[in-house]
């Protein structure tokens, strides 16, 4: 009996778009599938093939070969072609946690439609793994996870236990570090079939007389050769040496006898020689049985062995370990991807917010009224977004053509979302009983799509009849209580009235208004009457005076260099020197950031800024601060220094304080005309702390501020890490957080001030990688106009006590207001809450169930405490059930007519299905 069994996994790591555009890659994908069909039809010993856990290639292929759908379905159903668990292979550190769940849910749906879904957590991408991945995977019935970025042999053996913050444990497998996702291909296939010599330097390879003959289009822009009719060998004389090298690599860390050898690579086609290679290896190997296998079989075998052992190593939290000692391998963390082409990443966050926090809840509210849920349109928007979450797309370490396609997909998704919001809210308004208002009344209904009752300020554009009496407006609720307003300006305005078959011009006076709403119903709305008025009788003093502004919670002072001093009036703590800017030279690439050593860092600190008060009212005051920096135009001396030629760069920040807000809102913009640099915004906290906190998918992680010394490591530690919405420092008594939209790279410096530093731009020439010959670098340099949105949040106690997730929810999920007339008699009141969450937990989604009837409410308890919580529903409930993330019912929950009680264990992701009562 042989000592080892080695599972050979035939696979392709199909990058949907990377060094080729999506459409170029899709043409090649069609050829790959056609070759796979031929191989399965002609070789019964070729048993399995994997799409590296994706399902989107099935849809991409069928768009070109729609007649082959039954062929594909047959292969998947028979277990020969393994697809899923994902829709696309995402970068998880720069997307919303809900998007990770929906990627898996969509992948499962597509795979099931073809007959079978792979249930192994194969994660061959993501530059580091998020802390909640074991819990997320187990929500889909998956308890074995295979990945290699973020883990290495200096940290863990090949098999270990990985525990999520809630205590969920999974078997985790670290593939061999050399040729991680293509071990069999690298050690066996290349030397035996292609006579590949990995010891020959690339510069000395003669590709002109290689295994085939070369071909290219003789055009200036064409920089890629294709090898036509490559000659393949089967050199048995190399087999024994290749076997020894393979076994030396894959067996040296395992504690058991089950081994993994993946046989695929980027955009690889199925290798018809695989069965013969396995047979020949079995003939010469004395201690290893080679099996053409699949990942589900391998996962079951290895997981059984690991879980039967005692004293397994248990790792907890994020997997973001850099490679320390292995000279060449696939285990590099590649931390630079979180700051590449920032415009794309900011657009991603804006699209996620529109889809998850506005479009889906709006459509869900429409469903709760007994009307339509826009499933088909929302599914279309989701697939556009998830396509952009493929790692090489959202990481933006790819062709500019890929960036252009991705931005277009986000635009399409946003357009679909806005139509869903408009249509859904119009359906709700038609069901509101407005008979208490005069038939010619001008009405405004404000929707709060968060499950929490909230206060806040909305920016409104309100149209009034062009012949209105009075100079200004009043906004009153049904009890006659006035809403505080700040009228910014008014103007004559023309609008289009859309009618069936023709349109008309509507003449009005448009008011630009800020309104402060209090106690807006959770996941609901409130209707207000808009009335013309004489001059404002209730004069409230503005918030700004001199270079200072103040509301009931915060005082902000602006120094001559434009830096801010923010005082938390609750604690008396002042944070000074905030919102300054730092610019330094950059010579890294898409994967690995690198500063230009010894180059000057340019700071706004101490340099006089232009400061002007541009708005001052009772609800909002805004200062504009303009910094003038003379920055080097580019790098010089082969990236060894910064250019002596300087160009003027303006950084403009609008600093706003709003009534009732416990934070300072900032919108910063700049026109980027220089190259090879990193621009960051700085917030010295002055807090003595050893750790900082950061938002990540379904978690708030604590990370040490001092970084380990890594000068002699293969991959140095990068001080910056990802965060998905906020980052901050607290000593338990006072804290400072920065909440932001789509600014993923941040750090807390190990200096005396514990400075929070957030990257706005990282600009570089794409070099230092074999792909450099293929790519122009224009979008890597982030040219043109950029706008960044973030907020400074001083707080008492910890991030939880300071309610920082709630502030993020408020910035991500503003109120939506609609203007309308009185309409017909409806059954809904003028003020209503459809769903209210009690308990300090965050909502991840509100949507229709993927299958069948019912609503899905997903929540997460981010805290260390076990909580008792409830859902207060504005509709009758037939029943409520706790489900897994795949939306399979687990158990029924206690439910009264309008209330569902449930437990929220610490760090738990909770999914609840609500079945409305039938009328």
C-alpha positions in Angstrom: 0.0 0.0 0.0 1.4 3.4 -1.0 2.0 6.0 1.7 0.5 9.1 -0.1 -2.5 9.7 -2.3 -2.1 12.7 -4.5 -5.2 14.3 -5.9 -4.4 15.9 -9.3 -6.9 18.6 -10.0 -7.4 19.8 -13.6 -8.4 23.4 -13.6 -8.2 26.7 -15.3 -7.7 30.0 -13.5 -9.7 32.0 -16.0 -9.2 35.7 -15.5 -12.2 37.2 -17.1 -10.3 40.4 -17.9 -6.7 41.3 -17.0 -3.9 41.3 -19.6 -6.7 41.1 -22.2 -10.0 42.9 -22.3 -13.2 41.0 -21.4 -14.3 40.5 -25.0 -10.8 39.4 -26.2 -10.7 36.9 -23.3 -14.2 35.7 -24.0 -13.3 34.7 -27.6 -10.4 32.6 -26.1 -12.9 31.2 -23.5 -15.0 29.8 -26.2 -12.0 28.0 -27.7 -11.2 26.6 -24.2 -14.7 25.2 -23.7 -14.8 23.7 -27.2 -11.5 22.0 -26.5 -12.9 20.7 -23.2 -16.0 19.2 -24.9 -13.7 17.4 -27.4 -11.5 16.0 -24.6 -14.4 14.7 -22.5 -16.0 13.1 -25.6 -12.8 11.4 -26.7 -11.0 10.4 -23.5 -12.9 8.5 -20.8 -9.9 8.7 -18.5 -10.1 12.5 -18.4 -12.6 12.7 -15.5 -12.8 16.2 -14.1 -12.3 19.8 -14.9 -12.7 22.9 -12.6 -13.4 26.5 -13.4 -11.5 27.6 -10.2 -14.8 27.9 -8.3 -16.4 30.4 -10.7 -19.7 30.2 -12.6 -19.6 33.4 -14.7 -17.6 31.7 -17.4 -20.6 29.5 -18.2 -22.7 32.6 -19.0 -19.8 34.3 -20.9 -19.4 31.2 -23.1 -23.1 30.7 -23.8 -23.3 34.3 -25.0 -21.1 33.1 -27.9 -22.2 29.4 -28.2 -25.9 29.4 -26.9 -26.6 26.1 -28.6 -24.2 24.3 -26.3 -26.2 24.9 -23.1 -27.3 21.2 -22.8 -23.7 20.0 -23.3 -22.6 22.2 -20.4 -25.5 21.2 -18.3 -24.7 17.5 -18.8 -21.1 17.9 -17.8 -22.0 19.9 -14.6 -24.8 17.5 -13.7 -22.6 14.5 -14.1 -19.9 16.0 -11.9 -17.3 16.2 -14.6 -17.2 20.0 -14.8 -17.1 21.4 -11.4 -18.5 25.0 -11.1 -19.2 27.3 -8.2 -19.1 28.2 -5.3 -18.6 31.8 -6.5 -20.1 33.8 -9.3 -16.8 35.6 -9.8 -13.6 35.3 -7.8 -13.6 38.5 -5.8 -11.1 40.7 -4.0 -12.8 40.6 -0.6 -10.9 43.5 1.1 -12.3 46.3 -1.1 -16.0 45.2 -1.3 -19.0 45.3 1.0 -19.5 42.2 3.2 -23.0 41.8 1.7 -21.4 41.6 -1.8 -19.3 38.6 -0.6 -22.5 36.8 0.4 -24.3 37.7 -2.8 -21.4 36.6 -4.9 -21.6 33.1 -3.3 -25.4 33.1 -3.5 -25.4 34.0 -7.2 -22.7 31.5 -7.8 -24.8 28.8 -6.2 -27.9 29.8 -8.1 -26.1 29.6 -11.5 -24.4 26.3 -10.6 -27.6 24.8 -9.5 -29.3 25.8 -12.7 -26.7 23.7 -14.5 -27.3 20.7 -12.1 -24.6 20.8 -9.4 -22.6 23.2 -7.2 -19.1 22.5 -5.9 -19.1 22.7 -2.1 -15.4 23.4 -1.4 -14.2 26.8 -0.3 -11.6 27.2 -2.9 -10.3 30.9 -2.8 -7.5 31.2 -5.3 -7.7 35.0 -5.1 -8.1 37.9 -2.7 -4.9 39.6 -1.4 -5.5 38.5 2.1 -8.6 36.8 3.5 -11.3 38.5 5.6 -11.8 37.4 9.2 -15.4 36.3 8.8 -14.7 34.0 5.8 -15.1 30.7 7.7 -18.5 31.9 9.0 -19.6 33.1 5.5 -18.5 29.8 3.9 -20.3 27.7 6.6 -23.4 29.7 5.9 -23.4 27.9 2.6 -22.6 24.5 4.0 -18.9 24.7 3.2 -16.4 23.8 6.0 -13.1 23.4 4.1 -11.2 26.4 2.8 -8.2 26.4 0.4 -6.3 29.6 -0.1 -2.7 30.8 -0.3 -2.6 34.6 -0.3 -2.3 35.9 3.2 -0.9 32.6 4.7 2.5 31.0 4.3 4.7 28.3 5.9 6.2 30.7 8.3 2.8 31.1 10.0 1.0 27.7 9.6 1.5 24.1 8.4 -0.3 23.0 5.3 -3.4 22.0 7.3 -4.8 23.9 10.3 -8.1 25.2 11.8 -9.2 28.8 11.0 -11.7 30.4 13.4 -13.9 33.4 12.7 -14.6 36.0 15.4 -18.0 34.3 16.2 -16.2 31.0 16.9 -17.0 29.3 13.6 -14.2 26.9 12.8 -13.2 25.5 9.4 -10.5 23.2 8.1 -8.0 25.4 6.2 -5.6 24.2 3.6 -2.5 26.0 2.6 -1.3 24.7 -0.8 2.4 24.5 -1.5 3.9 28.0 -1.9 5.8 27.3 -5.1 3.4 27.1 -8.1 0.5 27.2 -5.5 -2.4 27.0 -7.9 -0.6 25.1 -10.6 1.8 22.7 -8.9 1.3 19.7 -11.2 1.5 22.0 -14.2 4.8 23.6 -13.0 6.6 20.5 -11.7 5.4 17.8 -14.1 3.7 19.1 -17.2 6.2 21.8 -18.1 9.4 19.8 -17.9 7.9 16.6 -19.4 5.6 17.9 -22.1 7.2 21.2 -23.0 10.9 20.5 -22.0 10.8 23.7 -20.0 14.0 24.6 -18.2 13.2 26.9 -15.3 16.9 27.5 -14.7 17.5 29.4 -18.0 17.2 33.1 -17.6 14.4 34.7 -19.5 16.8 37.0 -21.3 18.6 34.0 -22.8 15.6 32.1 -24.0 15.3 31.9 -27.8 11.6 32.0 -28.5 12.0 32.5 -32.2 12.8 28.8 -32.6 10.7 27.5 -29.8 8.2 24.6 -29.8 6.0 26.2 -32.4 6.3 29.2 -34.7 5.4 32.7 -33.7 2.8 35.0 -35.1 1.8 38.7 -34.5 0.0 41.5 -36.3 2.7 43.7 -37.7 1.2 46.9 -36.2 2.8 49.4 -33.9 0.3 48.9 -31.1 0.6 45.1 -31.3 3.0 43.9 -28.7 2.0 40.2 -28.3 3.1 37.1 -30.1 1.1 33.9 -30.4 2.7 30.5 -30.6 1.0 28.6 -33.4 0.9 24.8 -33.5 3.2 24.4 -30.5 5.1 21.1 -30.5 4.4 19.0 -27.5 6.7 16.2 -26.4 6.4 13.4 -23.8 9.9 13.1 -22.5 9.8 10.1 -20.1 13.4 10.6 -19.2 12.4 13.8 -17.3 9.6 12.1 -15.4 11.5 10.8 -12.4 13.3 14.0 -11.7 10.0 15.9 -12.1 8.3 13.5 -9.7 11.0 14.0 -7.1 10.8 17.7 -7.3 7.0 17.7 -7.0 7.0 15.4 -4.0 9.7 17.3 -2.3 7.5 20.4 -2.5 4.0 19.1 -1.8 4.8 16.6 0.9 7.2 18.4 3.1 4.6 20.2 5.3 1.7 17.9 5.4 0.9 16.0 8.6 -1.2 13.4 6.8 -1.0 11.5 3.5 -3.5 13.3 1.3 -1.8 15.7 -1.1 -3.0 18.3 -3.6 -1.5 19.0 -7.0 -3.4 21.6 -9.2 -3.0 21.3 -12.9 -3.9 24.7 -14.4 -2.9 28.3 -14.6 -4.0 31.6 -15.9 -6.3 31.2 -19.0 -5.1 27.6 -19.4 -6.8 25.1 -21.6 -7.4 21.5 -20.5 -4.3 19.3 -20.9 -5.1 16.1 -22.8 -1.9 14.5 -21.6 -3.1 14.5 -17.9 -4.4 10.9 -17.8 -1.2 9.5 -19.4 1.0 11.6 -17.0 -0.9 10.2 -14.0 -0.5 6.6 -15.3 3.2 7.0 -15.9 3.7 8.6 -12.4 1.9 5.7 -10.8 4.2 3.3 -12.7 7.4 4.8 -11.3 6.2 6.1 -7.9 6.8 3.7 -5.0 5.1 5.6 -2.3 2.4 7.8 -4.0 -0.9 7.0 -5.7 -1.8 9.7 -8.2 -5.6 10.2 -8.8 -7.3 12.4 -11.3 -9.7 13.9 -8.8 -11.9 16.8 -7.9 -11.8 19.4 -5.1 -14.9 18.1 -3.3 -13.4 14.6 -3.0 -10.0 16.0 -1.9 -11.7 18.4 0.6 -13.7 15.5 2.2 -10.6 13.3 2.5 -8.3 16.0 4.0 -10.9 17.5 6.3 -11.7 14.1 7.8 -8.0 13.6 8.6 -7.5 17.1 10.0 -10.5 17.0 12.3 -9.5 13.6 13.6 -6.2 15.0 14.9 -5.5 16.4 18.3 -3.6 19.6 18.8 -4.3 21.2 15.5 -2.9 24.7 15.1 -5.8 27.3 15.3 -5.5 30.6 13.6 -8.0 33.4 14.3 -9.1 36.6 12.5 -7.7 38.0 9.2 -5.2 36.2 7.1 -3.0 39.0 6.0 0.5 37.5 6.6 3.2 38.4 4.2 5.8 36.0 2.8 8.8 36.0 5.0 11.3 33.4 3.8 10.3 31.7 0.5 12.2 33.3 -2.4 9.7 32.7 -5.2 6.1 31.6 -4.6 2.5 32.4 -5.0 1.9 33.4 -1.4 2.8 37.1 -1.7 0.1 39.3 -0.1 0.4 42.0 -2.8 -1.0 44.8 -0.6 -0.7 47.5 -3.3 -3.9 46.5 -5.0 -6.1 48.3 -2.5 -4.9 51.7 -3.7 -4.8 51.2 -7.5 -7.0 53.4 -9.8 -8.9 54.9 -6.9 -11.6 56.4 -9.1 -12.9 52.8 -9.8 -12.9 51.9 -6.2 -14.8 55.0 -5.1 -17.3 54.3 -7.9 -17.7 50.7 -6.6 -18.6 51.9 -3.1 -21.1 54.4 -4.4 -22.7 51.7 -6.6 -22.8 49.3 -3.6 -24.5 51.9 -1.5 -27.1 52.6 -4.2 -27.9 49.0 -4.7 -27.8 47.5 -1.2 -28.9 50.5 0.9 -31.4 52.2 -1.5 -32.6 50.1 -4.5 -33.2 46.8 -2.7 -34.9 48.3 0.4 -37.0 50.6 -1.7 -38.2 47.6 -3.7 -38.7 45.6 -0.6 -40.9 48.3 0.9 -42.9 48.2 -2.3 -43.3 44.5 -1.8 -44.5 45.1 1.8 -47.3 47.2 0.5 -48.5 44.3 -1.7 -46.9 45.6 -4.9 -44.0 44.6 -7.1 -40.4 43.7 -6.2 -38.1 44.4 -9.2 -36.3 41.0 -9.0 -35.2 40.9 -12.7 -33.8 44.4 -12.8 -32.0 44.1 -9.4 -30.5 40.7 -10.5 -29.2 42.4 -13.6 -27.6 45.2 -11.5 -26.1 42.6 -9.1 -24.5 40.7 -11.9 -23.0 43.9 -13.3 -21.5 44.7 -9.9 -20.3 41.2 -9.2 -18.7 41.0 -12.6 -16.7 44.1 -11.5 -15.7 42.4 -8.2 -13.6 39.8 -10.0 -10.2 40.3 -8.4 -8.3 41.6 -11.4 -11.1 44.0 -12.2 -11.8 45.6 -8.8 -8.0 45.5 -8.0 -7.5 47.5 -11.2 -4.1 45.8 -11.8 -5.1 45.4 -15.4 -5.4 47.1 -18.8 -6.9 50.5 -19.0 -9.5 48.9 -21.3 -10.6 46.8 -18.3 -11.0 49.9 -16.2 -13.1 51.5 -18.9 -15.4 48.5 -19.2 -15.7 48.3 -15.4 -16.7 52.0 -15.1 -19.3 51.5 -17.7 -20.7 48.5 -15.9 -21.0 50.5 -12.7 -22.8 53.3 -14.6 -25.2 50.7 -16.0 -25.8 49.3 -12.5 -26.4 52.8 -11.1 -28.9 53.6 -13.9 -30.8 50.4 -13.1 -30.8 51.1 -9.4 -32.1 54.6 -9.9 -35.0 53.3 -12.0 -35.8 50.8 -9.3 -35.8 53.4 -6.6 -38.0 55.8 -8.6 -40.5 53.2 -9.6 -40.7 51.6 -6.2 -41.2 54.8 -4.3 -43.8 55.9 -6.8 -45.8 52.7 -6.1 -45.6 53.3 -2.3 -46.7 57.0 -2.7 -49.8 55.8 -4.7 -50.8 53.7 -1.7 -50.6 56.6 0.9 -53.8 58.1 2.1 -53.4 61.8 1.3 -57.1 62.8 1.4 -56.4 65.0 4.4 -54.5 67.5 2.2 -56.0 70.0 -0.1 -56.2 68.7 -3.7 -53.7 71.3 -4.9 -51.3 70.8 -2.1 -47.6 70.4 -2.8 -46.3 67.4 -0.8 -42.9 66.0 0.1 -42.4 62.5 1.4 -39.0 61.6 2.9 -37.9 58.0 3.0 -35.5 56.6 5.6 -34.4 53.2 4.2 -32.3 52.4 7.3 -34.0 50.1 9.9 -33.3 52.6 12.6 -35.3 55.7 13.4 -33.0 58.6 12.5 -32.5 62.4 12.6 -30.6 64.0 9.8 -30.3 66.8 7.2 -31.4 66.4 3.5 -30.4 68.5 0.6 -33.6 69.1 -1.4 -34.6 70.6 -4.7 -38.3 71.6 -4.3 -40.4 73.0 -7.2 -43.2 75.4 -6.4 -45.9 76.9 -8.7 -44.4 79.8 -10.6 -47.2 82.1 -9.4 -46.7 81.2 -5.7 -47.4 83.8 -3.1 -44.5 84.6 -0.7 -40.8 84.6 -1.0 -39.8 81.4 0.8 -41.1 78.0 2.0 -42.4 76.3 5.0 -42.4 72.5 5.5 -44.8 71.1 8.1 -45.8 67.6 9.2 -49.3 66.3 9.6 -49.5 67.8 13.1 -48.5 71.2 11.8 -45.0 71.1 13.3 -42.5 73.0 11.2 -39.3 71.4 9.9 -36.2 73.6 10.3 -35.1 74.8 6.9 -32.1 76.6 5.4 -33.1 78.1 2.1 -30.0 78.4 0.0 -31.4 80.1 -3.2 -34.4 80.1 -5.6 -34.6 80.4 -9.4 -37.1 80.1 -12.2 -37.1 76.6 -13.5 -38.5 74.6 -16.4 -39.2 70.8 -16.1 -40.6 68.2 -18.4 -43.8 66.4 -17.6 -43.7 63.0 -19.1 -47.1 61.9 -20.5 -48.1 58.9 -22.6 -47.5 59.9 -26.2 -46.4 63.5 -25.6 -44.8 65.8 -23.0 -45.4 69.2 -21.6 -43.2 71.9 -20.1 -43.8 72.6 -16.4 -42.9 76.1 -15.2 -41.9 76.5 -11.5 -39.7 78.1 -9.0 -37.0 75.7 -7.8 -35.8 76.1 -4.2 -32.4 74.8 -3.1 -33.2 73.7 0.5 -31.6 72.0 3.5 -34.1 70.4 5.9 -33.5 68.9 9.3 -35.8 65.9 9.9 -36.2 64.4 13.3 -37.3 60.8 14.2 -37.9 59.7 10.6 -39.6 56.2 10.8 -37.3 53.2 10.5 -37.4 51.7 7.0 -40.3 54.0 6.3 -41.4 57.5 5.4 -43.1 60.7 6.6 -45.1 63.1 4.4 -44.9 66.8 4.7 -46.8 69.8 3.3 -44.8 72.4 1.4 -46.3 75.9 1.8 -45.3 79.2 0.4 -44.4 81.7 3.1 -43.3 85.2 3.8 -39.8 86.0 5.0 -38.6 83.5 7.6 -40.0 84.6 10.9 -37.9 82.3 13.0 -34.3 83.7 12.8 -31.8 81.1 14.1 -28.2 82.2 14.4 -25.7 80.6 11.9 -23.2 78.1 13.1 -20.0 79.9 11.9 -18.2 82.9 13.2 -14.7 83.9 12.3 -12.8 80.7 11.4 -14.9 78.7 13.8 -18.2 76.8 13.6 -20.1 75.0 16.3 -23.2 72.8 16.7 -24.6 71.1 19.8 -21.9 68.4 19.7 -18.8 69.7 18.1 -16.6 72.8 17.7 -14.4 73.2 14.7 -11.6 75.8 14.4 -9.5 76.3 11.3 -5.9 77.4 11.6 -4.0 79.5 9.1 -2.5 76.5 7.4 -5.9 75.0 6.9 -5.6 72.3 9.6 -8.6 71.7 11.8 -9.0 71.5 15.6 -12.1 69.5 16.4 -13.5 69.5 20.0 -15.9 66.9 21.2 -18.2 68.9 23.5 -19.3 65.7 25.3 -15.8 64.8 26.5 -14.0 68.1 26.2 -11.3 66.4 24.1 -9.7 68.5 21.3 -8.0 66.9 18.3 -5.7 69.3 16.5 -3.8 69.4 13.2 -6.5 67.4 11.3 -7.0 67.2 7.6 -3.5 68.1 6.5 -2.0 66.5 3.4 1.2 64.6 2.6 2.7 63.9 -0.8 5.6 61.5 -1.4 7.3 59.9 -4.3 6.0 56.5 -5.5 7.8 53.9 -7.7 5.9 50.7 -7.0 3.5 48.9 -9.2 -0.1 47.6 -9.1 0.8 44.8 -6.6 3.7 46.2 -4.5 3.8 49.8 -3.3 7.2 51.4 -2.9 8.3 54.9 -1.9 11.2 56.6 -3.6 13.9 56.4 -0.9 15.2 59.7 0.4 12.8 61.8 -1.7 11.3 64.8 -0.1 7.8 64.6 1.4 5.7 67.6 0.7 3.3 68.7 3.5 0.6 71.4 3.8 1.4 71.7 7.6 2.7 75.2 8.3 1.9 76.6 4.9 -0.7 79.3 4.6 -4.0 78.2 3.1 -6.8 80.2 1.5 -9.8 80.1 3.9 -13.2 81.3 3.0 -16.7 80.9 4.5 -18.9 79.8 1.6 -22.1 79.0 3.5 -23.3 79.9 6.9 -26.7 79.0 8.2 -28.6 77.4 11.1 -28.4 73.9 9.7 -25.1 73.9 7.8 -22.0 76.0 7.6 -19.1 75.3 5.2 -15.6 76.7 4.9 -13.5 76.2 1.8 -9.8 75.6 2.4 -7.5 75.7 -0.5 -3.9 74.4 -0.3 -1.3 75.3 -2.9 1.5 72.7 -3.2 4.4 72.8 -5.7 5.0 69.1 -6.4 7.5 67.3 -8.6 6.1 66.7 -12.1 7.2 63.0 -12.0 10.0 60.7 -10.9 13.5 61.0 -12.3 16.8 59.1 -12.5 15.1 55.8 -13.3 12.7 56.2 -10.3 15.6 56.9 -7.9 14.4 60.4 -7.1 11.7 63.0 -7.8 12.0 65.5 -10.6 13.3 69.0 -9.9 10.6 70.4 -12.2 7.7 71.4 -10.0 4.0 71.9 -10.9 1.4 73.7 -8.9 -1.3 71.5 -7.4 -4.4 72.8 -5.6 -6.1 70.7 -3.0 -9.6 72.1 -2.1 -11.5 70.9 0.9 -15.1 71.9 1.8 -15.4 71.5 5.6 -19.0 71.3 6.7 -20.7 71.1 10.1 -24.4 70.2 10.2 -27.0 70.6 12.9 -27.5 67.4 15.0 -24.4 65.6 13.5 -21.6 64.3 15.7 -19.1 64.5 12.9 -17.5 66.9 10.5 -18.1 66.3 6.8 -15.3 66.9 4.3 -15.3 66.9 0.5 -11.8 67.2 -0.9 -11.0 67.6 -4.6 -7.9 68.0 -6.7 -6.9 68.0 -10.3 -4.0 65.5 -10.6 -1.4 66.6 -13.1 1.7 65.1 -11.6 2.9 61.5 -11.8 4.7 58.9 -9.6 3.4 60.0 -6.2 1.2 59.1 -3.3 -1.2 61.7 -1.8 -2.6 61.1 1.7 -4.8 63.0 4.1 -3.6 63.0 7.8 -5.4 63.1 11.1 -3.1 63.1 14.2 -5.1 61.5 17.0 -2.8 62.2 19.9 -4.2 59.0 21.5 -1.8 56.6 23.3 -2.8 53.2 22.0 -1.1 50.0 20.8 -3.8 49.0 18.4 -6.3 50.7 16.0 -9.7 49.5 14.8 -10.9 49.2 11.2 -14.1 48.2 9.5 -13.8 45.0 7.4 -16.6 42.8 5.9 -18.9 41.9 8.8 -16.3 42.8 11.4 -14.4 45.6 13.1 -10.8 44.3 13.5 -8.2 45.3 15.9 -4.7 45.6 14.4 -1.4 46.4 16.2 0.0 49.8 15.3 3.8 48.9 15.5 4.7 46.7 12.5 7.2 43.9 12.8 10.7 44.6 11.4 10.8 43.0 8.0 13.9 44.4 6.3 15.2 40.9 5.6 11.9 39.4 4.6 11.2 38.4 1.0 8.0 40.5 1.1 8.4 43.6 3.4 5.4 44.5 5.6 3.5 47.4 4.2 2.3 49.8 6.9 -1.1 50.4 5.2 -4.0 47.9 5.3 -7.5 47.8 3.9 -10.6 49.1 5.6 -14.1 49.3 4.2 -15.7 52.3 5.7 -13.9 53.6 8.9 -10.7 53.5 10.7 -9.9 54.9 14.2 -7.9 54.9 17.4 -9.3 54.8 21.0 -7.8 54.5 24.5 -11.1 53.4 25.9 -12.0 56.9 27.1 -11.6 59.0 23.9 -11.4 58.1 20.3 -11.0 59.5 16.8 -12.4 57.8 13.7 -12.4 58.7 10.0 -15.5 57.5 8.2 -15.0 57.4 4.4 -16.6 56.4 1.1 -14.4 54.2 -1.1 -11.0 55.1 0.3 -9.7 51.6 1.2 -6.0 52.1 2.0 -5.2 53.5 5.4 -2.9 53.2 8.3 -2.2 54.5 11.8 1.4 55.6 12.0 3.6 54.4 14.7 4.5 57.9 15.7 3.9 59.9 18.9 0.6 61.3 17.5 -0.8 57.9 16.3 -1.7 59.7 13.0 -4.5 58.2 10.9 -3.3 58.4 7.2 -5.7 57.7 4.4 -4.5 57.3 0.8 -6.3 59.5 -1.7 -4.1 58.8 -4.8 -1.3 56.3 -5.5 0.1 57.0 -8.9 2.9 55.1 -10.7 4.3 53.8 -14.0 3.3 50.1 -14.3 6.7 48.4 -14.2 8.5 45.7 -12.4 6.3 42.8 -13.6 6.5 40.6 -16.7 3.2 42.2 -17.9 4.7 45.6 -18.3 5.3 45.3 -22.0 1.5 44.9 -22.5 0.2 48.0 -20.7 0.1 51.7 -21.1 0.1 53.4 -17.7 -2.2 56.3 -18.0 -4.9 55.3 -15.6 -2.3 54.0 -13.2 -1.3 57.6 -12.8 -4.8 58.7 -11.9 -4.9 61.8 -14.2 -7.6 64.4 -14.0 -10.2 65.5 -11.5 -10.9 63.5 -8.2 -13.3 64.1 -5.4 -13.0 62.3 -2.0 -15.7 62.2 0.7 -14.9 61.5 4.4 -15.9 62.6 7.9 -14.0 63.2 11.1 -15.7 61.6 14.1 -14.5 62.3 17.6 -16.1 59.9 20.1 -16.2 58.8 23.7 -15.2 55.3 24.7 -14.7 52.5 22.2 -15.8 52.5 18.5 -19.0 50.7 19.7 -19.8 53.2 22.4 -19.1 56.0 19.9 -21.6 54.3 17.5 -19.2 54.6 14.6 -21.0 52.0 12.5 -24.2 54.0 12.8 -22.3 57.1 11.6 -21.0 55.1 8.6 -24.6 53.9 7.9 -25.7 57.6 8.0 -23.1 58.7 5.4 -23.6 55.6 3.2 -27.4 55.8 3.4 -28.8 59.3 3.2 -32.6 60.0 3.2 -34.4 60.0 -0.1 -37.1 62.6 -0.7 -39.8 62.6 -3.4 -42.2 65.5 -4.3 -45.7 64.8 -5.4 -49.4 65.8 -5.4 -52.3 64.4 -3.4 -53.3 61.6 -5.7 -56.0 59.1 -4.8 -57.2 57.6 -1.6 -54.7 54.9 -0.3 -54.6 52.5 2.6 -51.2 53.6 4.1 -50.9 56.4 6.7 -48.9 59.6 6.0 -46.2 58.3 8.3 -45.2 54.7 8.6 -42.4 52.3 9.6 -42.2 49.0 7.7 -39.3 47.5 9.7 -37.4 48.6 12.8 -34.4 46.8 14.3 -33.9 47.0 18.1 -30.5 46.1 19.6 -27.1 47.5 18.6 -26.8 45.4 15.4 -26.2 46.5 11.8 -28.4 45.6 8.8 -26.6 44.1 5.9 -29.6 43.8 3.5 -33.3 44.0 3.1 -34.6 42.2 0.0 -37.0 39.6 -1.4 -36.0 36.0 -0.8 -34.0 34.5 -3.7 -36.6 31.8 -4.1 -40.3 31.7 -3.2 -42.1 34.2 -1.0 -40.9 36.3 1.8 -38.4 38.9 2.8 -34.8 38.5 3.8 -33.3 40.6 6.5 -29.6 40.1 7.1 -28.0 41.6 10.2 -24.7 41.4 12.0 -23.7 41.9 15.6 -20.3 43.5 15.3 -19.7 43.6 19.1 -18.2 41.2 21.6 -21.5 41.0 23.5 -24.4 38.5 23.0 -27.5 40.6 22.4 -31.2 40.1 22.5 -32.8 41.8 19.5 -36.1 42.1 17.7 -37.7 43.2 14.4 -40.7 45.4 14.7 -42.7 45.0 11.4 -45.2 47.4 9.9 -47.1 44.5 8.4 -48.7 41.3 9.7 -46.3 38.2 9.8 -47.4 34.7 9.0 -44.1 33.4 10.4 -40.4 34.1 10.7 -37.5 31.8 10.3 -33.7 31.8 10.9 -32.0 30.8 7.7 -28.4 30.1 6.6 -26.8 32.5 4.1 -28.0 30.2 1.3 -31.5 31.1 2.6 -32.4 27.6 3.7 -34.6 27.7 6.7 -33.0 26.4 10.0 -35.6 27.1 12.6 -38.7 29.1 13.2 -38.4 32.2 15.4 -40.9 33.4 18.1 -43.2 35.9 16.3 -46.2 37.8 17.4 -48.3 39.7 15.0 -45.8 42.4 14.3 -42.7 41.5 16.2 -39.9 38.9 15.9 -37.6 38.1 18.8 -34.2 36.6 18.2 -30.7 36.1 19.8 -27.8 37.9 18.3 -24.6 36.2 19.4 -21.3 38.1 19.3 -19.9 38.7 15.9 -22.7 36.6 14.3 -24.2 37.1 10.8 -27.9 36.6 11.2 -30.3 36.0 8.3 -34.1 36.1 8.9 -36.8 35.3 6.5 -40.1 37.0 7.1 -43.3 35.6 5.5 -46.0 38.3 5.4 -49.5 37.2 6.4 -51.9 36.5 3.5 -54.7 39.1 3.2 
